[in-house]
């Protein structure tokens, strides 16, 4: 994590990871909330236990209870054998409920009972089962608004209230773009068994300048597309998707020059220019300082701010 905002976020994440408290990750779609939840688990005393994610928005309501608690054979039509629920799988580890606001109201009362007693029954079962899990959540919509709208039980909301960590959007941590870019190039080239493309300066500057409304997920998707289409070739600014080429970012690459926004505070403009220079120089502080005609010490002082 190269950006100051994410270094600060990581320090706080590590501090709460060692405490047995419910943590909710909030933030825009695509910021990497599940990645952060997994990082919290791997930093916690439960790291040797399982990390079990559930996307609450992806499970049909009729199957949600079985997915969470499991079911006995014959519990309903098609239940031909016993099924282990995600809570049982997560015993001793971390249960990550992504998009918790999408959990059906009918199931929220049962979830509350489990959290209060740490005991549950499989669907169609008569025996109570004990489970020791740490609950970690993620939400796109603020839960307090869901409570006011009547879509989320207030008693469950107050039961799971703990520490809320907001994952910053990618546009607020542009210095993370170069290392993320290089990591995705290596990872996705290996997945697709292709020779990695080379992203030249113009492409890197344009990527660093783009606002990334889809955040880290959008960056990953763009890199994946280019790894496949430009296998082993050079990637220039003109090879990028239209939304990036057409200058929807605050900084647009034009060879070695930059179009600087005039509708932002000076401090933010300076950070944008520094981030673009670092991206163009693949994170090399000395070359970025030379490009901007300032001292390395000046950039270091700016980074500390």
C-alpha positions in Angstrom: 0.0 0.0 0.0 1.8 3.1 -1.3 -0.7 5.9 -0.4 -0.7 7.6 3.0 -4.5 7.1 3.4 -4.2 3.3 2.9 -1.1 3.0 5.2 -3.2 4.7 7.9 -6.2 2.5 7.1 -3.9 -0.6 7.4 -2.6 0.5 10.8 -6.1 0.8 12.1 -7.2 -2.5 10.6 -4.3 -4.3 12.3 -5.2 -2.7 15.6 -8.8 -3.8 15.5 -8.0 -7.3 14.1 -6.6 -8.5 17.4 -9.8 -7.4 19.2 -12.8 -9.8 19.2 -15.2 -7.2 18.0 -17.6 -7.1 15.0 -16.1 -5.0 12.2 -18.1 -3.6 9.3 -16.4 -2.5 6.1 -18.2 0.2 4.2 -17.4 2.1 1.0 -18.2 2.2 -2.6 -18.6 -0.8 -4.8 -15.4 -2.4 -6.0 -13.1 -0.9 -3.3 -12.0 -4.4 -2.2 -14.0 -4.8 1.0 -13.7 -8.6 0.9 -10.0 -8.3 0.4 -9.8 -6.1 3.5 -12.0 -8.5 5.4 -9.7 -11.4 4.5 -6.7 -9.3 5.5 -8.3 -8.6 8.9 -8.9 -12.4 9.4 -5.3 -13.2 8.4 -4.0 -10.6 11.0 -6.3 -11.8 13.7 -5.8 -14.5 16.4 -8.3 -16.6 14.3 -5.9 -16.7 11.3 -5.5 -20.5 11.6 -9.2 -21.0 11.3 -11.3 -20.8 8.1 -12.4 -17.5 6.4 -15.9 -18.1 5.0 -17.5 -15.4 2.8 -21.2 -15.2 1.9 -22.5 -12.7 -0.6 -26.0 -12.0 0.8 -27.1 -10.3 -2.4 -26.4 -13.5 -4.5 -28.5 -16.0 -2.5 -32.2 -16.5 -3.3 -34.3 -15.8 -0.2 -35.8 -19.3 -0.2 -32.3 -20.9 0.1 -30.7 -18.3 2.5 -31.5 -20.1 5.7 -30.1 -23.4 4.5 -27.0 -21.7 3.1 -26.4 -20.1 6.5 -27.4 -22.8 9.0 -27.5 -26.0 6.8 -30.3 -28.5 6.6 -31.1 -32.1 7.5 -32.0 -34.7 5.0 -35.7 -34.5 4.0 -36.0 -30.9 5.4 -37.7 -29.9 2.1 -38.2 -31.2 -1.4 -34.9 -31.8 -3.0 -33.0 -32.1 0.3 -31.7 -35.6 -0.3 -28.9 -35.4 2.2 -27.7 -33.4 5.1 -26.0 -30.1 4.2 -23.5 -28.2 6.3 -24.2 -24.5 6.6 -21.6 -21.7 6.3 -21.7 -21.0 10.1 -20.7 -24.6 10.8 -17.9 -24.3 8.2 -16.6 -21.1 9.7 -16.5 -22.5 13.3 -13.2 -21.3 14.9 -12.7 -18.7 12.2 -14.3 -15.7 10.6 -17.7 -15.5 8.9 -17.8 -12.7 6.4 -21.3 -11.5 5.4 -20.9 -9.3 2.3 -23.8 -6.9 1.5 -25.4 -7.6 4.9 -28.2 -5.1 4.1 -29.5 -7.6 1.6 -30.2 -10.3 4.2 -34.0 -11.1 4.2 -35.9 -9.7 7.1 -37.3 -13.2 7.7 -33.8 -14.4 8.4 -32.6 -11.5 10.4 -34.4 -12.6 13.6 -32.7 -16.0 13.4 -29.4 -14.4 12.9 -29.9 -12.3 15.9 -30.8 -15.4 18.0 -27.6 -17.1 16.9 -25.4 -14.0 17.7 -26.9 -13.9 21.2 -26.6 -17.6 22.0 -24.0 -18.8 19.5 -26.3 -21.7 19.0 -28.5 -22.6 16.0 -30.4 -25.5 14.4 -30.2 -26.8 10.9 -33.3 -26.4 8.8 -35.5 -29.5 9.6 -33.3 -30.3 12.6 -34.1 -30.7 16.3 -30.6 -30.5 17.8 -28.9 -27.2 18.7 -25.4 -26.8 17.5 -22.7 -24.6 19.1 -20.5 -22.4 16.8 -17.7 -20.0 17.6 -17.3 -17.5 14.8 -16.2 -13.9 14.5 -18.6 -11.9 12.4 -17.2 -9.5 9.8 -19.6 -7.5 7.6 -19.6 -5.3 4.5 -22.2 -3.0 3.2 -22.6 -0.7 0.3 -25.7 1.1 1.9 -25.5 2.6 5.4 -27.3 0.2 7.8 -28.8 3.1 9.8 -30.6 4.2 6.6 -31.9 0.7 6.1 -33.2 0.6 9.7 -35.0 3.9 9.1 -36.5 2.5 5.9 -37.8 -0.6 7.7 -35.6 -2.9 5.7 -33.2 -3.9 8.5 -34.2 -4.9 12.1 -33.0 -2.3 14.6 -32.3 -5.0 17.3 -29.9 -6.8 14.9 -28.4 -3.5 13.9 -27.6 -2.6 17.5 -26.4 -6.1 18.1 -23.8 -6.0 15.3 -22.8 -2.4 15.9 -19.0 -2.4 16.4 -16.2 -0.7 14.5 -16.9 0.6 11.0 -14.0 0.9 8.6 -14.6 2.8 5.4 -12.4 1.6 2.5 -11.3 4.7 0.6 -12.2 4.8 -3.2 -9.3 4.4 -5.6 -9.4 8.0 -6.7 -8.4 9.0 -3.2 -5.4 6.7 -3.2 -3.9 7.1 -6.6 -0.4 6.1 -5.4 -1.8 2.6 -5.0 -2.5 2.4 -8.7 1.0 1.6 -9.9 1.6 -1.4 -7.5 -2.0 -2.6 -8.1 -1.4 -2.4 -11.8 1.8 -4.4 -11.7 0.3 -7.0 -9.3 -2.7 -7.5 -11.6 -0.5 -7.7 -14.7 1.5 -10.5 -13.1 -1.5 -12.3 -11.6 -3.8 -12.1 -14.7 -1.2 -13.0 -17.2 -0.5 -16.1 -15.2 -4.2 -17.0 -14.9 -4.7 -16.7 -18.7 -1.3 -18.2 -19.5 -0.2 -15.2 -21.7 3.0 -13.2 -21.9 2.5 -10.0 -19.8 2.0 -6.8 -21.9 4.2 -3.8 -21.2 2.4 -0.7 -20.1 4.4 2.3 -21.3 4.5 5.7 -19.7 1.6 7.2 -21.5 -0.7 4.4 -20.5 0.4 4.4 -16.9 -0.1 8.2 -16.6 -3.6 7.9 -18.1 -4.5 5.1 -15.7 -3.2 7.1 -12.7 -5.3 10.1 -13.8 -8.6 8.3 -14.3 -11.1 8.6 -11.5 -12.0 4.9 -11.5 -15.7 5.0 -10.5 -15.6 1.2 -10.4 -12.6 1.3 -8.1 -10.1 -1.6 -7.8 -12.6 -4.0 -9.5 -12.7 -1.8 -12.6 -8.9 -1.5 -12.7 -8.6 -5.3 -12.5 -11.2 -5.8 -15.3 -9.3 -3.3 -17.5 -6.0 -5.0 -16.9 -7.5 -8.4 -17.5 -8.9 -7.2 -20.9 -5.5 -5.7 -21.9 -3.6 -8.8 -20.9 -5.7 -10.9 -23.2 -5.9 -8.4 -26.1 -2.3 -7.1 -26.0 -0.5 -10.4 -25.0 3.2 -9.7 -25.0 2.7 -6.4 -26.7 3.1 -2.7 -25.7 0.1 -1.0 -24.1 0.0 2.8 -24.9 -2.6 5.4 -23.9 -4.5 4.8 -27.3 -4.9 1.1 -26.4 -6.9 1.9 -23.2 -10.7 1.7 -23.1 -12.6 4.7 -24.4 -13.7 6.0 -21.0 -10.1 6.4 -20.0 -8.8 7.6 -23.4 -11.5 10.3 -23.7 -10.3 12.2 -20.7 -12.9 11.5 -18.1 -10.2 11.9 -15.5 -8.9 15.0 -13.9 -5.4 14.5 -15.4 -5.1 13.5 -19.0 -1.9 12.3 -20.6 -0.7 14.1 -23.7 2.8 12.7 -24.3 4.9 14.1 -21.5 2.5 17.0 -20.7 -0.5 17.0 -18.3 -3.8 18.9 -18.3 -4.2 20.1 -14.8 -7.6 20.7 -13.3 -8.4 24.2 -12.1 -11.6 23.4 -10.1 -9.8 21.7 -7.2 -7.9 22.9 -4.1 -4.2 23.5 -4.7 -3.1 20.8 -2.2 -5.2 18.2 -4.1 -3.9 19.4 -7.5 -0.3 19.0 -6.2 -1.1 15.5 -5.0 -2.6 14.6 -8.4 0.5 15.8 -10.2 2.8 13.9 -7.9 0.8 10.8 -8.2 0.8 11.0 -12.0 4.6 11.5 -12.0 5.1 8.5 -9.7 2.8 6.4 -11.9 4.7 7.4 -15.0 8.0 6.5 -13.3 6.5 3.2 -11.9 6.8 4.5 -8.3 10.5 5.5 -8.5 10.8 8.5 -6.3 14.1 9.7 -7.7 13.0 9.7 -11.3 9.6 11.3 -10.3 11.5 14.1 -8.5 13.7 14.6 -11.6 10.6 14.7 -13.8 9.0 17.3 -11.6 12.3 19.2 -11.2 12.1 19.0 -7.4 14.2 17.3 -4.8 13.5 13.8 -3.5 13.3 15.3 -0.1 10.4 17.5 -1.2 8.4 14.5 -2.4 9.2 12.6 0.8 7.9 15.5 2.9 4.8 15.7 0.7 4.1 12.0 1.1 4.4 12.3 4.9 1.6 14.9 4.9 
